[in-house]
Amino acid sequence: MDPIKLKYIEYKYKINPRTYEWLLNDVSITHMNSDDRYEFMKFNSKIEQTHTLRRDKDGRVDMEGSVYFNDIEELVFDKATEEDKEHLRKRIKEEMVVCDPPVTGWWGVYE
């Protein structure tokens, strides 16, 4: 995985991390080969690093306890079946909450 860099980002939505974890557990991996399963593990780890762990300007973690995002597609694994993708989109839309005001901070990004 590429090294993580810090970037100041504003997020508009959030979802409970346990709910998101349960949703990801619903994604079928039986159709995936070992490379795709590895990519799924990396995707899950990347979401944690880039959408959950907010940092201060010095890089120290300030964990709020939510998964933050601006677009539902950020949280959908692209190699999942179409059925699983639709299920994820629907359930995330049902469970997401608008951040009012938006949540800002330094977040890890892979560039």
C-alpha positions in Angstrom: 0.0 0.0 0.0 1.3 3.5 -0.8 2.4 5.7 2.1 -0.3 7.8 3.7 -0.2 11.6 3.6 -2.2 14.1 5.6 -4.7 16.3 3.9 -7.2 18.8 5.3 -10.6 17.5 4.3 -14.2 18.5 5.1 -16.7 15.6 5.3 -20.5 16.0 5.0 -21.8 12.6 6.1 -21.1 9.9 8.7 -22.1 6.4 9.5 -21.6 4.4 12.7 -18.4 2.3 12.2 -20.0 -0.9 13.7 -22.9 -0.5 11.2 -20.5 -0.1 8.3 -18.5 -3.1 9.5 -21.7 -5.2 9.6 -22.5 -4.0 6.0 -19.1 -5.0 4.8 -19.5 -8.4 6.4 -22.5 -8.9 4.1 -20.3 -8.6 1.0 -19.9 -12.0 -0.5 -16.3 -13.0 -1.2 -17.0 -16.5 -2.6 -16.8 -15.2 -6.2 -13.5 -13.5 -5.5 -10.1 -15.0 -6.3 -7.3 -14.6 -3.7 -6.0 -11.3 -5.2 -9.5 -9.8 -5.0 -9.9 -11.0 -1.4 -6.6 -9.3 -0.6 -7.8 -6.1 -2.3 -11.0 -6.3 -0.2 -8.8 -6.5 3.0 -6.8 -3.5 1.8 -10.0 -1.6 1.0 -11.3 -2.2 4.5 -8.0 -1.1 6.0 -7.9 2.0 3.8 -11.4 3.0 4.9 -10.3 2.8 8.5 -7.2 4.9 7.8 -8.7 7.5 5.5 -12.3 7.8 6.7 -12.3 7.1 10.5 -9.0 8.4 11.9 -9.0 12.2 12.0 -5.7 13.7 13.0 -4.5 17.1 14.3 -2.0 19.1 12.3 0.8 17.2 13.9 -0.6 13.8 12.8 -1.9 12.7 16.2 -5.1 10.6 16.0 -8.3 12.2 17.3 -10.8 9.4 16.8 -14.4 10.6 16.7 -16.0 7.1 16.4 -17.6 7.4 13.0 -16.9 6.7 9.4 -16.9 10.0 7.5 -17.5 10.5 3.8 -18.8 12.8 1.1 -20.0 10.3 -1.5 -21.5 6.8 -0.8 -19.3 5.4 -3.6 -16.2 6.0 -1.4 -17.5 3.2 0.9 -18.4 0.7 -1.8 -15.9 -2.0 -2.8 -15.6 -1.9 -6.6 -15.0 -5.6 -7.0 -18.1 -6.6 -5.1 -21.0 -8.2 -7.1 -23.5 -5.7 -8.5 -26.0 -7.1 -6.0 -23.7 -6.4 -3.1 -22.9 -2.9 -4.3 -26.6 -2.1 -4.6 -27.2 -3.5 -1.1 -24.3 -1.4 0.3 -25.5 1.8 -1.4 -29.1 1.3 -0.1 -28.1 0.5 3.5 -25.5 3.2 3.7 -28.1 5.7 2.5 -30.5 4.5 5.1 -27.9 4.7 7.9 -26.0 7.8 7.1 -26.3 11.0 9.0 -25.6 14.6 7.8 -22.8 16.2 9.7 -24.0 19.6 10.8 -21.7 21.4 10.7 -19.4 19.4 8.4 -16.5 17.6 10.1 -13.1 19.0 9.2 -9.6 17.9 10.1 -6.5 16.3 8.9 -7.1 12.9 7.3 -4.9 10.3 5.9 -5.0 9.9 2.2 -3.2 7.7 -0.3 -1.9 9.5 -3.3 
